Amino acid sequence: MMQENIRRSSGYLSWLTSYGIYAVLLLLVVVFSLGNSQFLTVDNVLLILQQASPLGIAVVGMVFVLLGSGIDISVGASMFFVSTVAGCVLNASGVIPAAWLTDIRGVALVLGMVLLLGALIGWINGMLVTRFRILPFIVTLATASILKGTGLKISGSASIGVAALGDLANGRVGPIPNVLILFVVVLIACDYVLRRTVYGRHLMAIGDSARNAERTGIKVNRNIVASYVICGVLGTLAGILSAGQIGSVSAGFGEGNEFIVISAAVLGGTSLFGGKGSILPGAVIGIILVTTIMNGLAMMNASPFIYTIVRGLIIFCAIALDSMGHQGELR
């Protein structure tokens, strides 16, 4: 009888961790639609997707790190730092020809530069984790502090305009936002890498057991460093797109985004314990759920203080569900 109850509870838990997020999303759509008739319109759905796309790109990068049993809480600070650098370069006289700032050349040059910078940040994080055996949480916490302080020093805590990024971040191809197109491209490319390449299979194996993976000849350190580089590049792209949508980079830009990104990845089924997760549909449904909540609260004119409370509840629920799922697997 006891064993039957355990199997039944495990079955409920498995269903909750696998499909609960879809039920919650459906419930929220119904509630917000009843609260505001404009919520489920085409324009608002496109707005939700547009709002979700930049951070969704960062979520994809976080999935790679989490799959290898790592974590990167420097994402928010990295978004602030690289966007500050991009703003300073765009606004610095003589660094980029003035004519270039009005077309794609200037944006492409700055984007390429900051993506390399993001890759370097990810490489440093990965090397510190693998070569010096420092806990990823500690490494990326220190990196976040350094990046935040450096960005504030560069900007002097003043807001920096990034109007040149506006066309990239806010433009559309017909009715489809540019950022949504970029998000879809990233999703398809990274999902292919994760599911269809040797690197993806090796990263999953490392997350399951780094020791066993190493015994089979997998280059554990190299693959983990690569996951942090991917996270750094995609976090940088997310930061540039977010800054472009706003039009400026302030001292509070990117603050708290790391927790949104991590919780969205975990809500989408990626485990904090490594070795389990997906980009499609995992990363997508996670960030859409989080963005739907924020959009719905805004349309219902909720108090600004509610956002912080809801964000905390989302993080708690994500971690709790992942922990229960992990215990269920061990059982």
N, C-alpha and C positions, 0 to 999 in steps of 0.2 A: 504493500500500500504506500509506504513511504517512498519507495523507488518510483512508483507511478506518479506520485505528486511532484517529485523532483523533475521527472521527464516532462510533466505537464507545464510546470513553471518555467523550465528551460525552453519549451516550445513557445510560450507566451513571450518570454524575454527575447528569443530569436526573432519572432515576428515584430516585436516593438522596435528592436534595433535595426531591422531591415526595412520595415514599411511604416513605422510610426511617423517618420518625418513627412511622408506624403499625406497621411491623415491629418496631421497638424496643419500643413500648408492648405489643404482643402478647407478645413475648419476656419482658418484665418481669412481665406478668401470670402467665405460666406459671411462671416462676422463683419468684415470691413465693407463688403458690398451692401449689407443692410444698414451700416452706419453712414455710408456716403454713396449715393447712386452713381457718382463719377469714378468710383474706384475701379470697376471692371470694364472701363471703356478702352478702346484700342490705344488712344493717346496715353493713358496712364499705364497701361501694360508696357508700352514701348518705353515710357519714362522709367519704370521699374527696371527693365532690362538695361537701359542706358546707365542708370545709377549703379546697377550691380556689376557691370562689365569691368571697370578698372580694378576693383577689389577682387572680382572673380579671377582675374589674371593672376593676382598675388596668391589667391587660394590654390590655384593649380601648382604654383611653385612650392607652396607649403606642403602639398600632398607628397611631393618627391622627398622632402626632408623627413616628414613624419613616417613615411614608408620604411626609411632606413633607421628607424628608432631614434631620430634626432628631433630637434625643435629649433625654431628661429624666432626669437621674440624681438629681434632688431629690425623687423620689417617696417614698422611704423616710423622709427627713427631714420631708417635708410631712405624711405620715401621722402621724408622731410629734407634730408641732407642732399640727395641727388637733385631734387627739385630746386633747392636753393642754389646749388651749383649751376644748374641749367639757367635759372633766372638771372644769375650774376653774369653768365657768359652772354646771354641774349641782350642784356642791358649795358654791357661794357662797350664803350666806344672803341671802334677799330678792331675788336676781336673778330667779329663777323661783319663782312661788308654790308652796308645798310640795305643795298638792293636785295640781298639774300634773305633778309628778315621778312620780306613780303611774299616769298614763294617757298617752295618745298625744300630748297637747298639748305637754307639756314636751319630749318627744323630737323632735317635729316642729319646734318652735321652734329647738332647738339644731341639729338637722340642717340646717334652712334657713340658719341663720347660718353654719355652718362650710362649707356648700357654696358660699356666696357668697365666703367667705374663700379657699376652694380656687380658685374662678374668678379671684379677684384675683391670687393667686400665679401661676397660669398666664398671666394677662394680662401681668404684669410680666416673666415669663420670655420670652414671645413678643415683647414690645416691645423688650426688650434685644437679642434676637437679630436682629430685623428692622430696627429703627431705628438701632442702633449697630453693626450688622454684627459682633457678637462671636460667636465660635464657640459653638454650643449647649452643648457639653461644658463650656466654661469658665463660661458663664452659670449653668447649672444646678448646677455644682459649687459656685460661690459661694453660690447660693441655698440649697443644701442645708446648707452650713456656717452660714449666717445663721439658717435655720429651726431647725436643731438647737440652736444656742446660745441662741436666744430661748426655745425650749421648755424647755430646762434651767433657764434663768433664771426663767421663770414658775413652774415646778414645784419649784424648789429641789432638783432631782435626786431628789425623793421620788416614790414611787408614788402615783398618783391613781386613786381608785375611779370606775368608770363603770357601776355596777350598773343604773342607770336604762336603759341601752342593751341590757340583757340580753334583754329580751323581743323586741326587734327582731332582734338578732343570733342568738339561740339558739332562738327560737320556731319553731313548725311549723304548717303547715296540713295536718292529717292526718299522714301520714308524711313530707311534703315540707318540708324546712327553709326558713324565710323567706329566708335568704340565697341559696339556690338559685333561688327564684322571682325575686328581684331580679336575680340574675345573668342569668337567661333573658330577662327584660324588657330589660335593658341590651343584651344580645347582639342581640336582634331589632331594637330601635330603632336601634342604631348600625350594624348590618349594612345596614339599609334606607338610612340616611344615606349610607353609603359606596358602596353599589351603585346606588341609585336616584335620588340627588339631584345637582344641579349641583355642589354643594360637594364631594361625594365624587369626582366626575370631575375637578374642578379640582385637588383635592389630589393625585390620582394624576399628573396632568400636571405639576404642580410638582415632584413627586419625580423624574419622568423627566428634566426639564430646566426649571429655574426660568426660565432666559433665554428659551427658546422659549415657555413658558407666558405670560410677560409680553408677548411680542411678539404673541400672539393676543388680548391684552386681558384676561387673567386678573389679578385683584388678588392678586398673590403674597403681599405682606406681610399683608394682611387675612386671607387663608386660613391662613397659617402661625400667626398669632396665635390664630386660632380653634382650631387644633389643640392648642395649648398650654393654652387655656382648657378644652377638653374633657378633656384629660389631667389638669388640675388638679382639676376637679370630680369625675371618676371616681376619681382617686387619693384624694381626700378621703372619698368614700363608702366606698371600700375600707378606709381607715384607721378610720373610725367602726365599721364592721362587725367588723373584726378586734379592735378594742379591746373592743367589746361581747361578743365571743366569749370573750375572756380575762377580762374583768371589771375590768381596771385598765390603766393606762398607766405603764409603768416607764421608766427612763432608756434602756434598750436596745430599747424598742419600735420596730419598723419598721426596725431596723438591718439592712442588707443586702437589704432587700426590693426595692430598685431593680434590683439585679442579677438577682434571680429574675424580676421582671416583664419586664425587657429580654430575658433569655435565653428566657423562655417565648414571648414575641412572635416572636423570631427563629426558634426551633425550630418554631413554627407557620407559618413561611413568609414572615414579614415581613422585608424586607431592610433592613439597616443603611444601605444606599446609597440608599434611597428608591424610591418609585414602584411597589413590588411588595409585596403582602400581602393578607390577608383576616382578617375577624373570625370568620366561619363558613366552614369549620371551623377556620381557622388558630389564632386566639387560644384557642379551646376546647381543642384537642388539645395545644397547647403547655403550658398550665397544668395540665391533667390529667396529662400525662406527668411533670412536675416533682413534683406532689403525690403521684402514685402511687409514685414513687421514695422520697419521704420517709416515706410511710405504710408502705410495704413494709419499709423499713429498721427503722422503729420496731417493727413486728410481729415482726421477726426479732431484736429486742433488740441491734441493732448499737451499737457504741461511739459515744458522742456526737461524738467527733472525726471519725468517718466522714462525718457530715453536711456539715462544712465542705469536706472533700475532694471529696465528690460534687457539692456546689454549684459548686465551682471547675471540675470536669470538665464539668458541664452547660454552664456559660458558655463554656468553651473550645470544646466541640463545636459549640455554636450558632454562634459566630463563625466557626469553621473552615468549617462547611458553607455558611454565607452567603457567605464569601469565595470558596470554590471555585465556588459557583453563579454568583456575579457574574463571575468570570473566564471561566467557561464561556459565559456570554452574550456577553461581549466577544469571545471567540474565534469 
